[in-house]
Amino acid sequence: MQGHPVTPRADLHKAGSTPPEHPWCEMDVRKRVGDRHRVFELDVHLRAVDRRIVLTGASGIGKTMALRMLAGLVRPDTGRIVLRGQTLFDSGARIDWPARDRQLGFMFQHHALLPHLTALGNVAFGLRRGAWGFLTASQKREAMAWLERFHLGEVARQYPHTLSGGQRQRLALARLAILKPQALLLDEPFAALDPELRRAMRREVMSVLDTLDIPLLMVSHDEEDRVAFNATEIRLKQVEGITICDPPNPYDQNRSAKG
């Protein structure tokens, strides 16, 4: 499948600016995975109007896969994905934007930090031109400013393995924020944190959402996440072998899967 030509960042954000009452994300995609012992078929229809959404449901039901398809990390078999008015994937039109061009901030459960780079290098990595590109003085200053914003200025020269769990969490968030993504995608990022640190990280995420004025789609099993972000819940459950949204929400944010 051919990739979509790269659109400059400013143009993409301009093209994707939609009024609040319009969906910021629309997914209508299908994916079939498995082997001769077990087959899982995912059939997602999601129309997201609310700017903060928490996706819940039993483990293994397809929440993370839906997030990864939106991010471009898993390619749907068929369907269409539109983000802020821009088509990112369309199997019929042979459009498939690579993950790096979708301008989405994806925060994994285990941070996915680069162990060979310092905290400063991790935050600045996305600003490089190519894998071996050098950073300009202004890029280093920008990265340092984000580190200081997350109270990490003093560990700028340290490597991820020397940092605490909370510091690594904030570092991962700073690395996403510096790129000014179109939306923030979180895959149970607080699951391994103690209650106090969870509350602190929710405040940090809220600050990034407000500062960058971007929406949130989050996978979580914790009701406190939904309450903290005042988010709409899209819950997946099994009914006669089919996973559906319960309850349907007023914006027709529907989601179904078969497995």
N, C-alpha and C positions, 0 to 999 in steps of 0.2 A: 504494500500500500504506500502511495506517495505521501510525503509530508507536505504540509501547508507552508508556503513561503513565510519567512519571518517578518512580522510586523514590528516596527519600532515601538518601544515601550509607551511613549507618549500617545502614539496613534491608537494603540490597542486600548488604553484606558479611555481615550476619548470615544472610540467606537463602542466601548462596553458600558458607557455611562447610561444607566436606565433609571427612570423615576422609581421611587420607593415602592409603588404599587405593582410594578412589573417584576417578574421573576428574575433573580440574579443568576440562577442556575436552572437549567432544564436538562434532564437526562432521560433518554428512552433507549436503553441498551440491553443486549443479551450476551451472556457468556456461558459456555458449557465447558466444564472441567471434570476430570476424573479418570478412572481406568476401568478395566473389565470387572472389577469388584464393586465399584461405587461411582456413580455419576452425579454431579451437582450442576444444576442448571439455574443460572441467575437471570432474572428478567426484571430489570429496574425501570420504573417510571417515576421520576421525581421532578416536581415543579416547585422550586423553593422561592417563596416570596419573603417570608420572615428572614431577617438578617442574621439571626442566631438560631441554629438548629442542632439538636442533639439526637443522634441516631442510636437507638437502644435495641436490645434483643438478646436472645441466648447466644452463647459462644458457638461459632461455626456456622452461623446463619447467613453470613455474607456481608456483614457491615463493612469490614475492612476492605474487602474486594471492591465494593461500590466506591469507597473513598479512593482506592488506587486506580480505578478506571477513570474517575474524574481527573485525577492528577496526571494521568498519562503513563502510569507505571505498569498497568495491565491493559492490554488492548481488547476491547469488546469484539465479539464475533460479528455482530451487526448492530446498527442503531445510530444514534445521534447524541452529541453533547454540545450544549450552547452555554457559554459563560459570559454574562453581562453583554448579551447581544452578539457575541462573536462565536461562530461555529468552530469548535476545537476538534470534533470528530464527526464524520458522516461517512458511513460505509458505502452508501450509494453514490456519493459525490467523490469518493476516494480522498477524503480529507482526514488527516491524522497528524495533529500537531505533536511533536515530541515534548516530553515532560519539561525540558529546560525552557521551552518557549511559551508554556502555558501561564507562567507568572503566578504560580500558586505556591503558597508556603505550606509544606507538608511536614508536620512534626511527628516523628515516630515514637514508639513506646521507649526505645532505648537510645534516643537522641541522634544516632548515626553521625557522631562527630568524627573528624579526621584525626586519628591518633598521632600522626607524624607532624601535625601543625600545632602551633601555640594557640592560646585562646584568641589572640589578635588575628592570627592567620586563619583560623576557622571562620571568624566573623567576616573577614575581608575576602574570603575565597571566592564568593560569587561575583565579586567586582572585577576579578581578573579577566583578561582577554585571552582565552585559551587556558589549558591546564597548567602551562608553565609561564604564563604571563606575569610580568612584574607589576607591583602596586605602585601607584603614584603617591606622592606625599599627601595629596588631598584625600585619596582613598584611605590611607592609613589613619588620617585624622578623623575621617568619618567613622571608620571601624572603631577607633578608640572612643569616640563620643557615644556610640551604642553600648560599648562595654561599660562605660562609666554610668550610663543610664540604668543599666541592670546591676550596678554595684559590683562590677567585675574589673574595674580599672587596675586594681592592685595585683591581679593575677594574669595580666595581659601576656606576660612572657612564659607562663606556665603551660604545661601540656594537659590534655583532658584527664589522663589517668591520675594526676596529682590533685584534681579538684574534688570537692564534695558532690554528693548527688544533687543537691539544690543548685550548686554553681554550674554543674553540667547542664541542668535543665534550663537555667537562665541563659547560658551560652548558646544552647540550641535555639532558643527563642530569639535571641539577638541576631543570630546568623540568618534567620528568616526575615526578621523585621527590616534589616538594612537593605534588602532587595525590594521593599515596598510591594509586596504581592497583591494580587487582585482579591484574594480571599485566603483565609487561614483554615487549613485542614488538620485536625488533631486526632490521632489514633490512640485513645486511652493514655494520654501523656502523664497523668498523675497517678496511675494505678500503683506504682511502686513507692510512692512518697508517703511519709507519715502525715497525719491530719493537719498539723500546723503548717508544714511545707506545702501541702495541697492548697490551703487557703491563700498562702502567699503567692503561689504560682497562678492561681485564678486571678488575683489582683493584677499580676504582671500581664497576663494575657488580655485582660479587660483593658488595660492601659494601651496596649498595642492596637487593639481593635478600634479604640476611640481615637488614638493619634492618627492612624492611617485611614480611618473611616472605611473599614473593610468588613465583609460578612464572615461568619464562622460556620463551619460544618464539622461536628465533633462526634466521634464514636466514644461512648461511655457506658459503664454499668452503674455509675454513681448518681443517684438522684440529686445529690448536692451540687453536682456540676450544672444540671439543668436549672436549678433554682438560682445559683450564683450568677449565671449568665442570662437569666430571665429568658430562656430559650424555648422554642417550640420543640416538642418531642415527637419524633417519628419512630414508633416502636414496631419492631418486626416480630411476628409470632406465626406459629404453624397452625393451619386450619386444613384438615384433611390432606395433609402432606404438602400444602402450599403455604409459603411464607407471605404474609400480607401485612399492611400497615394497620395499626389499631390504636386509637380510632382514626378514621379518616379526618383530616383537618379541613377547615373552610377554604384553604387555598388550593385544594386538590393536590397536596403533596403526597402522591401515591407511590407505593413501593411494593413490588411483589417478587417472589423468587420461588422456584420449584427445585426440590432436591430429595 
